[in-house]
Amino acid sequence: MQYNVLGIGNAIMDIQVQCDDAFLQDQGIDKGIMTLVEEVRQREVLTALSGHQWHYCSGGSAANTVVGVAEMGGATGYTCLTGNDQHGEMYLTEMHQLGIHINTEASSGTTGTCVVLVTPDAQRTMLTHLGISANLCSHHLNASDIACTEYLYIEGYLFAADETRQAALEAIKIAATQGVKVALTLSDPFLINICRESFTKLMDDGAINLLFCNQEEAIALTGKQDPRTAISNLNQQVPHVALTLGASGSLIADQGDLIEIPGVEAKAIDTTGAGDMYAAGVLYGITHQRSWAEAGALGSRAAARIVAQFGARLGSEAAVGLV
């Protein structure tokens, strides 16, 4: 195997800024969710925050997870689409420096960006402009790369648009022909309403080996308010399910066996990337001969560490220390 994990997702340059609740209210921004916006709206918000410090990070949900696995010492690759602009150059440079193989070249267009507004309660509110990442399609896939990975990790956000959804489905199809396991993250509760049919069909067809979701996503998808009932229902369709419960830890369903993973105490200052880093810990663990319980515990440690700092990068020294 060339890779432990190969991710496919949006290439989004995160611009993280701290602000207060009053700023969100003044700007008419709904707190705690991801909203798709035009680039001009991002510029308006950033102009209003011109006196604040900005932090840049090559992001996107699946990208954060792939970076986490790489920082822990795993072999990773990432399929994405960036523009031939400054943000795109920054994105690809950072990913290459982290040792992550990128098999697509920059294209003509604007790299996707996300203004991540972090309030004192550690909640993050995201204003995302997808840019050229929304043009990711099947011809950007590299079948030989997919064939050489243990897990193909698919970002749920790809299912929100026709072209990126088809790319994700084609990647899953290639993985099936090569005997490669597929992990899917549901990414965001708002996706359930618009992508329910796609997610349900993939699970019914047995195309997903490992499903990542949080409690809100699991409830939205199954209609079950109790997380244990929800994960049990999902486990009937997917062999392995990892359901995060915030500070309370997580649940992992392993082919009918329910494993309770305790949370790790942390003083949260920024929840950006918490679920992504949990997934990184689990994926690193199960691709490095750890049990599901051990992998879940690693995911919890990684998530606790990431929320205790500003930004979605652990750094290789801290990440290896968790392993």
Number of C-alpha atoms within 10 A of each C-alpha: 10 14 20 23 30 28 27 28 26 31 30 29 24 25 22 23 21 18 16 12 15 10 15 16 11 8 12 9 17 13 17 14 14 18 16 12 15 13 17 10 14 18 12 12 17 17 11 12 15 11 8 12 10 16 14 18 21 24 25 25 25 31 27 24 31 30 31 31 28 25 24 23 18 21 22 26 27 25 23 28 31 29 21 16 15 10 21 25 14 14 22 22 12 14 20 12 9 16 16 23 18 17 14 16 15 17 16 11 16 21 27 25 28 27 26 24 27 25 22 13 12 20 19 24 23 24 24 23 24 22 20 23 24 23 20 25 19 16 9 15 20 14 14 10 19 28 21 18 25 22 26 27 29 26 24 25 22 25 22 16 13 13 15 22 22 16 22 25 18 17 22 24 14 18 23 17 9 15 13 19 19 23 24 25 21 23 21 17 19 17 19 22 10 13 19 13 10 15 19 16 12 16 20 14 10 13 21 23 19 22 26 24 25 21 21 16 21 26 19 17 21 17 12 14 13 11 20 18 15 20 27 20 16 22 24 15 21 25 17 23 27 27 27 28 18 17 15 14 21 24 23 27 25 18 14 16 11 18 15 17 24 16 20 17 14 15 11 18 19 23 24 27 23 24 28 26 32 28 34 29 28 28 29 28 24 18 18 13 10 15 13 20 20 16 26 32 23 25 32 29 23 29 30 24 23 26 24 17 18 19 22 26 22 22 14 17 11 14 21 15 9 15 15
